[in-house]
Amino acid sequence: MNKVRVAPILSVLTLISVVQPARSQEQILSPAEKKVVDRQIETLKSPIDRSVAESWSDAKKIAELICRPAALPSLRKQDSRADRVFLGTDAPSSLTLESNSRLIGTGQYRTFHGWQDFSFTCDINPVTAKVNAFHIVQPQSQPQ
């Protein structure tokens, strides 16, 4: 009789131990961030673009829709020739949402010399979904 009761309990405990680590690595957007992200995605003209944006990770959504608008003005303080910026790459490791208040990653900005690599941190107020600070951590300012 004990074997019958122990087996289901062990199954449940095994399932919990497998599911729990996955949840702890999953980042949850704050309600304000979710609202801003959803609103920005709705403004995309093409249904295909909206579908692609909806499939992005939370880190990519925060990067593209909340942090990127703050990135170019920050980059221009270090290099006034910067005219375009991308945050992250196709590699999932290029963006990390440490919490709903901090995104770290790598990116590139363009000048007339070409594309320059940099690392960054983007600090966000999760209550307002506004960028508190965008810091360039490691610019590589040599022309390519």
GROMACS elastic network, one bead per residue, 0.5 to 0.9 nm:
[ bonds ]
;  ai    aj funct       b0    kb
    1     4     6  0.53402   500
    1     5     6  0.66993   500
    1     6     6  0.87941   500
    2     5     6  0.51800   500
    2     6     6  0.59479   500
    2     7     6  0.85555   500
    3     6     6  0.50664   500
    3     7     6  0.60617   500
    3     8     6  0.89772   500
    4     7     6  0.56371   500
    4     8     6  0.71445   500
    5     8     6  0.59033   500
    5     9     6  0.65705   500
    5    10     6  0.88774   500
    6     9     6  0.51129   500
    6    10     6  0.60356   500
    6    11     6  0.85576   500
    7    10     6  0.51555   500
    7    11     6  0.62016   500
    7    12     6  0.87152   500
    8    12     6  0.61907   500
    8    13     6  0.86004   500
    9    12     6  0.51044   500
    9    13     6  0.61262   500
    9    14     6  0.85045   500
   10    13     6  0.50364   500
   10    14     6  0.59919   500
   10    15     6  0.84740   500
   11    14     6  0.51208   500
   11    15     6  0.61442   500
   11    16     6  0.86169   500
   12    15     6  0.50475   500
   12    16     6  0.61207   500
   12    17     6  0.86087   500
   13    16     6  0.50467   500
   13    17     6  0.61389   500
   13    18     6  0.86310   500
   14    17     6  0.51592   500
   14    18     6  0.62935   500
   14    19     6  0.86738   500
   15    18     6  0.51583   500
   15    19     6  0.60671   500
   15    20     6  0.83984   500
   16    19     6  0.51229   500
   16    20     6  0.57146   500
   16    21     6  0.88046   500
   17    20     6  0.54293   500
   17    21     6  0.69808   500
   18    21     6  0.63131   500
   18    22     6  0.71872   500
   19    22     6  0.54147   500
   19    23     6  0.64435   500
   19    24     6  0.89364   500
   20    23     6  0.52200   500
   20    24     6  0.63198   500
   20    25     6  0.89502   500
   21    24     6  0.51076   500
   21    25     6  0.64979   500
   21    26     6  0.88026   500
   22    25     6  0.54658   500
   22    26     6  0.64442   500
   23    26     6  0.50546   500
   23    27     6  0.81839   500
   24    27     6  0.77701   500
   26    58     6  0.89303   500
   27    58     6  0.69167   500
   27    59     6  0.81665   500
   27    97     6  0.68751   500
   27    98     6  0.78286   500
   27    99     6  0.66189   500
   27   100     6  0.71678   500
   28    34     6  0.89301   500
   28    58     6  0.75777   500
   28    99     6  0.79329   500
   28   100     6  0.67450   500
   29    32     6  0.79262   500
   29    33     6  0.57282   500
   29    34     6  0.57249   500
   29    58     6  0.70960   500
   29    62     6  0.87350   500
   29    99     6  0.83771   500
   29   100     6  0.55758   500
   29   126     6  0.79437   500
   30    33     6  0.51207   500
   30    34     6  0.60882   500
   30    35     6  0.85505   500
   30   100     6  0.63037   500
   30   101     6  0.88420   500
   30   126     6  0.56619   500
   30   127     6  0.71155   500
   30   129     6  0.79621   500
   31    34     6  0.50767   500
   31    35     6  0.61308   500
   31    36     6  0.87113   500
   31   126     6  0.79696   500
   31   127     6  0.77332   500
   31   129     6  0.87240   500
   32    35     6  0.50734   500
   32    36     6  0.62626   500
   32    37     6  0.85880   500
   32   126     6  0.65541   500
   32   127     6  0.58817   500
   32   128     6  0.58698   500
   32   129     6  0.54886   500
   33    36     6  0.51553   500
   33    37     6  0.60253   500
   33    38     6  0.84454   500
   33    62     6  0.78752   500
   33    66     6  0.82522   500
   33   100     6  0.81527   500
   33   125     6  0.89468   500
   33   126     6  0.64329   500
   33   127     6  0.78126   500
   33   128     6  0.74591   500
   33   130     6  0.83914   500
   34    37     6  0.51283   500
   34    38     6  0.59783   500
   34    39     6  0.84507   500
   34   129     6  0.85182   500
   35    38     6  0.52054   500
   35    39     6  0.60579   500
   35    40     6  0.85654   500
   35   129     6  0.86712   500
   36    39     6  0.51130   500
   36    40     6  0.60874   500
   36    41     6  0.85754   500
   36    65     6  0.79450   500
   36    66     6  0.79155   500
   36   129     6  0.70207   500
   37    40     6  0.51727   500
   37    41     6  0.61579   500
   37    42     6  0.86177   500
   37    61     6  0.66936   500
   37    62     6  0.73987   500
   37    65     6  0.62571   500
   37    66     6  0.76146   500
   38    41     6  0.51617   500
   38    42     6  0.61977   500
   38    43     6  0.88704   500
   38    54     6  0.83389   500
   39    42     6  0.51238   500
   39    43     6  0.65861   500
   40    43     6  0.52702   500
   40    44     6  0.70446   500
   40    65     6  0.67032   500
   41    44     6  0.54982   500
   41    49     6  0.83260   500
   41    50     6  0.56986   500
   41    51     6  0.87082   500
   41    53     6  0.65398   500
   41    54     6  0.72099   500
   41    65     6  0.82872   500
   42    45     6  0.79349   500
   42    50     6  0.68246   500
   43    50     6  0.83267   500
   44    47     6  0.75934   500
   44    49     6  0.64200   500
   44    50     6  0.58537   500
   44    53     6  0.89117   500
   45    48     6  0.87101   500
   45    49     6  0.73014   500
   45    50     6  0.76260   500
   46    49     6  0.51009   500
   46    50     6  0.63306   500
   46    51     6  0.86184   500
   47    50     6  0.50297   500
   47    51     6  0.60924   500
   47    52     6  0.86002   500
   48    51     6  0.50458   500
   48    52     6  0.61666   500
   48    53     6  0.86057   500
   49    52     6  0.51172   500
   49    53     6  0.61257   500
   49    54     6  0.85567   500
   50    53     6  0.51427   500
   50    54     6  0.60893   500
   50    55     6  0.86945   500
   51    54     6  0.51635   500
   51    55     6  0.64134   500
   52    55     6  0.52528   500
   52    56     6  0.67051   500
   53    56     6  0.53283   500
   53    57     6  0.88010   500
   53    60     6  0.86912   500
   53    61     6  0.72305   500
   54    57     6  0.83068   500
   54    61     6  0.81929   500
   56    59     6  0.78911   500
   56    60     6  0.57893   500
   56    61     6  0.61132   500
   57    60     6  0.52244   500
   57    61     6  0.62762   500
   57    62     6  0.86968   500
   57    92     6  0.86539   500
   58    61     6  0.50157   500
   58    62     6  0.61332   500
   58    63     6  0.84803   500
   58    97     6  0.74157   500
   59    62     6  0.52339   500
   59    63     6  0.60774   500
   59    64     6  0.86449   500
   59    95     6  0.60844   500
   59    96     6  0.60148   500
   59    97     6  0.50325   500
   59    98     6  0.88346   500
   59   103     6  0.69605   500
   59   104     6  0.89178   500
   60    64     6  0.59966   500
   60    65     6  0.82302   500
   60    87     6  0.82855   500
   60    88     6  0.75028   500
   60    92     6  0.87931   500
   60    95     6  0.69166   500
   60    96     6  0.86577   500
   60    97     6  0.86428   500
   61    64     6  0.53613   500
   61    65     6  0.56990   500
   61    66     6  0.75487   500
   62    65     6  0.54788   500
   62    66     6  0.51001   500
   62    67     6  0.62021   500
   62    68     6  0.83711   500
   62    97     6  0.82031   500
   62   100     6  0.89709   500
   62   103     6  0.76266   500
   63    66     6  0.59163   500
   63    68     6  0.57634   500
   63    86     6  0.89466   500
   63    87     6  0.62129   500
   63    88     6  0.76641   500
   63    95     6  0.78369   500
   63   103     6  0.73802   500
   63   105     6  0.89425   500
   63   122     6  0.83469   500
   64    67     6  0.62563   500
   64    68     6  0.52778   500
   64    69     6  0.79269   500
   64    86     6  0.81751   500
   64    87     6  0.69966   500
   64    88     6  0.89151   500
   65    68     6  0.64884   500
   65    69     6  0.74513   500
   66    69     6  0.65382   500
   66    70     6  0.76866   500
   66   124     6  0.83999   500
   66   129     6  0.73969   500
   66   130     6  0.70593   500
   66   131     6  0.70642   500
   67    70     6  0.54366   500
   67    71     6  0.63235   500
   67    87     6  0.84498   500
   67   103     6  0.83650   500
   67   122     6  0.63059   500
   67   123     6  0.84494   500
   67   124     6  0.81064   500
   67   130     6  0.84234   500
   67   131     6  0.65111   500
   67   134     6  0.74731   500
   68    72     6  0.71169   500
   68    85     6  0.74107   500
   68    86     6  0.73136   500
   68    87     6  0.67194   500
   69    72     6  0.65412   500
   69    73     6  0.79350   500
   70    73     6  0.59988   500
   70    74     6  0.66182   500
   70    75     6  0.89316   500
   70   122     6  0.86724   500
   70   131     6  0.70422   500
   70   133     6  0.81057   500
   70   134     6  0.65078   500
   71    74     6  0.52674   500
   71    75     6  0.61091   500
   71    76     6  0.86425   500
   71    85     6  0.72034   500
   71    86     6  0.87886   500
   71    87     6  0.85099   500
   71   120     6  0.89368   500
   71   122     6  0.84916   500
   71   134     6  0.62801   500
   71   135     6  0.82943   500
   71   136     6  0.85699   500
   72    76     6  0.60416   500
   72    77     6  0.87499   500
   72    82     6  0.72366   500
   72    83     6  0.73157   500
   72    84     6  0.68758   500
   72    85     6  0.62630   500
   72   109     6  0.80813   500
   73    76     6  0.51076   500
   73    77     6  0.66012   500
   73    82     6  0.89203   500
   74    77     6  0.53902   500
   74    78     6  0.72081   500
   74    79     6  0.89698   500
   74   133     6  0.89370   500
   74   134     6  0.65954   500
   74   135     6  0.72568   500
   74   136     6  0.75653   500
   75    78     6  0.53749   500
   75    79     6  0.60377   500
   75    80     6  0.75588   500
   75    82     6  0.67018   500
   75    85     6  0.86010   500
   75   109     6  0.78984   500
   75   135     6  0.87303   500
   75   136     6  0.72412   500
   76    81     6  0.67850   500
   76    82     6  0.56735   500
   76    83     6  0.80496   500
   77    80     6  0.61840   500
   78    82     6  0.87869   500
   78   136     6  0.88230   500
   78   139     6  0.88185   500
   78   141     6  0.89602   500
   79    82     6  0.58500   500
   79   111     6  0.83737   500
   79   141     6  0.80590   500
   80    83     6  0.82406   500
   80   111     6  0.86586   500
   81   110     6  0.79346   500
   81   111     6  0.52202   500
   81   112     6  0.70604   500
   81   113     6  0.89842   500
   82    85     6  0.77883   500
   82   109     6  0.62357   500
   82   110     6  0.53948   500
   82   112     6  0.80571   500
   83   109     6  0.72865   500
   83   110     6  0.58374   500
   83   111     6  0.61520   500
   83   112     6  0.86892   500
   84   108     6  0.83913   500
   84   109     6  0.55114   500
   84   110     6  0.52364   500
   84   111     6  0.76836   500
   85   107     6  0.73106   500
   85   108     6  0.57396   500
   85   110     6  0.64167   500
   85   115     6  0.89689   500
   86    89     6  0.79904   500
   86   106     6  0.88200   500
   86   107     6  0.54593   500
   86   108     6  0.53335   500
   86   109     6  0.63327   500
   86   110     6  0.88750   500
   87    94     6  0.83175   500
   87    95     6  0.78276   500
   87   105     6  0.73308   500
   87   106     6  0.62498   500
   87   108     6  0.66248   500
   87   109     6  0.86750   500
   87   120     6  0.88342   500
   88    91     6  0.75280   500
   88    92     6  0.81083   500
   88    93     6  0.84100   500
   88    95     6  0.55450   500
   88   105     6  0.63440   500
   88   106     6  0.54181   500
   88   107     6  0.50527   500
   88   108     6  0.80202   500
   89    92     6  0.74119   500
   89    93     6  0.85090   500
   89    94     6  0.59335   500
   89    95     6  0.79624   500
   89   106     6  0.78379   500
   89   107     6  0.71931   500
   90    93     6  0.86854   500
   90    94     6  0.77109   500
   91    94     6  0.56063   500
   91    95     6  0.81898   500
   92    95     6  0.63682   500
   92    96     6  0.81457   500
   93    96     6  0.66641   500
   93   105     6  0.79764   500
   94   104     6  0.82882   500
   94   105     6  0.52291   500
   94   106     6  0.55788   500
   94   107     6  0.79112   500
   95   103     6  0.70341   500
   95   104     6  0.58942   500
   95   106     6  0.67188   500
   95   107     6  0.89209   500
   96    99     6  0.87578   500
   96   102     6  0.85032   500
   96   103     6  0.57197   500
   96   104     6  0.52957   500
   96   105     6  0.60512   500
   97   100     6  0.69001   500
   97   101     6  0.81827   500
   97   102     6  0.61159   500
   97   104     6  0.64955   500
   97   105     6  0.86339   500
   98   101     6  0.75816   500
   98   102     6  0.55493   500
   98   103     6  0.58897   500
   98   104     6  0.72323   500
   99   102     6  0.53813   500
   99   103     6  0.72367   500
  100   103     6  0.78562   500
  100   123     6  0.89886   500
  100   124     6  0.73527   500
  100   125     6  0.81469   500
  100   126     6  0.59933   500
  101   122     6  0.81577   500
  101   123     6  0.56402   500
  101   125     6  0.57748   500
  101   126     6  0.55887   500
  101   129     6  0.86219   500
  101   131     6  0.89132   500
  102   121     6  0.69420   500
  102   122     6  0.56685   500
  102   124     6  0.59282   500
  102   125     6  0.86860   500
  103   120     6  0.82544   500
  103   121     6  0.57367   500
  103   122     6  0.50780   500
  103   123     6  0.65841   500
  103   124     6  0.79938   500
  104   119     6  0.76738   500
  104   120     6  0.57188   500
  104   122     6  0.62615   500
  104   123     6  0.86998   500
  105   118     6  0.86490   500
  105   119     6  0.57136   500
  105   120     6  0.55510   500
  105   121     6  0.66356   500
  105   122     6  0.86691   500
  106   117     6  0.72996   500
  106   118     6  0.56859   500
  106   120     6  0.60394   500
  106   121     6  0.87855   500
  107   116     6  0.83475   500
  107   117     6  0.58517   500
  107   118     6  0.54475   500
  107   119     6  0.61945   500
  107   120     6  0.75927   500
  108   115     6  0.61090   500
  108   116     6  0.52789   500
  108   118     6  0.59475   500
  108   119     6  0.85051   500
  109   114     6  0.82866   500
  109   115     6  0.55209   500
  109   116     6  0.53246   500
  109   117     6  0.67095   500
  109   118     6  0.78179   500
  110   113     6  0.75816   500
  110   114     6  0.54897   500
  110   116     6  0.62023   500
  111   114     6  0.52884   500
  111   115     6  0.64042   500
  111   116     6  0.77027   500
  111   143     6  0.85661   500
  112   115     6  0.83661   500
  112   143     6  0.88245   500
  113   116     6  0.84834   500
  113   142     6  0.87817   500
  113   143     6  0.52541   500
  113   144     6  0.61329   500
  114   143     6  0.68079   500
  114   144     6  0.59340   500
  115   143     6  0.80721   500
  115   144     6  0.70465   500
  116   139     6  0.77305   500
  116   140     6  0.62245   500
  116   141     6  0.64810   500
  116   142     6  0.76406   500
  116   143     6  0.73193   500
  116   144     6  0.73023   500
  117   138     6  0.84422   500
  117   139     6  0.64860   500
  117   140     6  0.57877   500
  117   141     6  0.79998   500
  118   136     6  0.68825   500
  118   137     6  0.72127   500
  118   138     6  0.53437   500
  118   140     6  0.59928   500
  118   141     6  0.85541   500
  119   135     6  0.85635   500
  119   136     6  0.60103   500
  119   137     6  0.52477   500
  119   138     6  0.50171   500
  119   139     6  0.65283   500
  119   140     6  0.89846   500
  120   134     6  0.71521   500
  120   135     6  0.54887   500
  120   138     6  0.70624   500
  120   139     6  0.86163   500
  121   133     6  0.80698   500
  121   134     6  0.59395   500
  121   135     6  0.52596   500
  121   136     6  0.67370   500
  121   137     6  0.69527   500
  122   131     6  0.69473   500
  122   132     6  0.77595   500
  122   133     6  0.59505   500
  122   135     6  0.63896   500
  122   136     6  0.88417   500
  123   130     6  0.86849   500
  123   131     6  0.58590   500
  123   132     6  0.54149   500
  123   133     6  0.51627   500
  123   134     6  0.63189   500
  123   135     6  0.83415   500
  124   127     6  0.87402   500
  124   128     6  0.82636   500
  124   129     6  0.61800   500
  124   130     6  0.56296   500
  124   132     6  0.52625   500
  124   133     6  0.71392   500
  124   134     6  0.87601   500
  125   128     6  0.55944   500
  125   129     6  0.53491   500
  125   130     6  0.55484   500
  125   131     6  0.62834   500
  125   132     6  0.62056   500
  126   130     6  0.74587   500
  127   130     6  0.82014   500
  128   131     6  0.86754   500
  131   134     6  0.70853   500
  136   139     6  0.64430   500
  140   143     6  0.85160   500
  141   144     6  0.88522   500
